[in-house]
Amino acid sequence: MKIAVVAPDLTMLGGNAVQAQALMDGLGSEGYEVALVPINPTFPPALRRLRRRRGLRTVVNQALYLPGLLRLRRADVAHIVSARGLSFVLASLPAILAARSFGKRAVLHYHHGAAEDHLARWGPLVHPWLRLVDEIVVPSEFLRAIFARHGYRTRVIRNIVDTSRFRYRERRILRPRLLSTRNLELYYRVDYTLEAFARVKARYPDATLTVGGFGSEEGRLRRLAVSLAVEGIRFIGRVEPEAMPRCYDDADIFLNSSVIDNQPVSVLEAFAAGLPVVSTGVGDLAALVRDRETGLRVPTRDPGAMADAVVMLLEHPDFAAALARRARQEAERYTWARVRHEWAAVYSGRGGAPQAAGTEPGTRAPAV
């Protein structure tokens, strides 16, 4: 079977790109013929300077991306990795229309934690096109419930983490070496992580915080770090996937202070590497980071609570190690081996999605 995966490639580092690559690696190992149709095609050298100009960048990107959808003609299934907002309109919508026009099975793989806002507010730019896909797949019960409220039947298949890439290390002596690997965007609220670190630093003068990632908030976050007047914060910028295991191995506690989220791969990677996790519980994080079982959960927008949770781990390393062991077991539920048969069923059209009974996959429930 030939699968065309419409998704960002790894030059656009983020959860969707990482998941698309993990999926393609798994499919390739199963003997599928897999081709990536990147939504962020490489600009020719003469046009690369336009990437710095937002409007022109979008025009050029679309001019290169849309012809690439002709490759769907040679596929049996179009697997469309989708986010929200303008990304859906510019990338997912054309891919859905191309798959339909070529008579291909279209699978929409939706990830974004702000799905409620997207489905509620984007109206005709979303709903008519969602009805055209053969199946909608989401990685969490959190997203399935949102789609069900809007009348859509979905199938849940968890995100993938390759646990073999990460050295599980039990931290018998827990050091105050903190790590954040979320991209520097507003909804991840890395500023709260910085503020929590400043509080930890007051208790543990040798504490450090490594901030991996990049994004539109970088300037503001660097200025905040300076204003906090504490040593030990290190911004390391973009981290390529092959370098990520080293980041986790060098740290002892993982922090996440997002206010909008779904099922972040970074948390799964921290689980795989044996880091105890302190996180908010937004989106599917409430199911993933189960408080005092697979991690410590803290309220959103509360750096004080996050700092207190870090101190608790540092003062009780045996408890932290027990959390990390259970978290590693949790991560094993997100491996390719656990989802491979589910994806085979999606591509072949076998089985039904368990939500909104009485509707066809990819259609809205009838009005009542």
C-alpha positions, 0 to 999 in steps of 0.5 A: 500500500502507498501512503502519502503523508502530508505534513511539515518536515523536520525543518519545521521542528514541532510536534506535528513534524516529529510525529509525522517522521515517527509515523513514516519510520514505523510504516516503512518498517512494516513494508508500506511505501511512504512518501512525504508531501511537505507543507513547507517545501524547500525554497529555491536558493534565489527565493530563500531570502523571502522566508524572512518576509511573512506575506511573501513567504506564504505566497511562495510556500503555497506556490511550491506546496500546491503542485506537490499535492499532485503526488497524491495521485500515486498514493492509495491513502492521503494521510493529512497531519493537521493543526488549527487555524490558518495552517488548516486552511492553507495546508490541510484543506487543499490536501483534502480537496486533492485527495477527493479529486483523485479518489483517494482515501483521506485520513485527517490526523488532527493534533492541536490542543486548541481544537475547541476554539478552531471548531467553534469559531472557524465555521465554513473554513472548517466544517464543510471540509471535515465532512469530506474526509474518510476518517478523522484520527486524534491522539487523545480522548481529550480531542475525541470529546471535543470533536464529538461535541461538534458532531464528529466521529473520530478514532483515537490512536496515541502519539508515538515515542521511540523509547529506544532512542532515550537512555533510561537513567534512574536518578538516585541522586536528584540534582536541581538540573531542570529542563524545558524543551517546549518551543517558545510560543505563548501557549507553552508559557515558558515564562512561568517555567523561568519564574518557577526556576527563580524560586527554586534557585533561592532554595538551591543556589546550584540549580540550573535551567536549560531551555531548548526550543525557539519561537516568537517569544524568544526575545521576551523570554530572554529579557525576562530571564535577565530581569529575574537576575538569577544565574543558571538559565541557559537558552540553547535554541533549536534542538535537532531530534538526534540531539534531543536524547542528550538534553534529557540525559543531562537533566534531572527534572522536566518542567512544562507550564503550557496553558493550551496543549494536547499530548506533547511528545516532549513529555513522553520523551522525558518519561522515556528518559527517566526524568520526573515531570512537573506539568500543568494538566491542560488538554490530554496532560491530565491523563498523561501526567497523573498526579503523584503517579506518573508525575506531579501536576500543578495549576496553570499560571502558577510558578509558585506551585511549580517551584514547590513541586520541584522542591518536593521532588528534590527533597524526596528523591525516592518518591521522584524515582518511583514517579519516573519508573511508572512514567517510563512504563506509561511511555511504553504504551505510546510505541509504534508496536502498540499502534501499528495495527490501529493504523493498518485498520485506518488505512484499510477502512476496517473497524469503526471509530467509537464516537458519535454512533450513527454517523459515517467516519468524517461526517457530522452527526445529524441535527436533533 
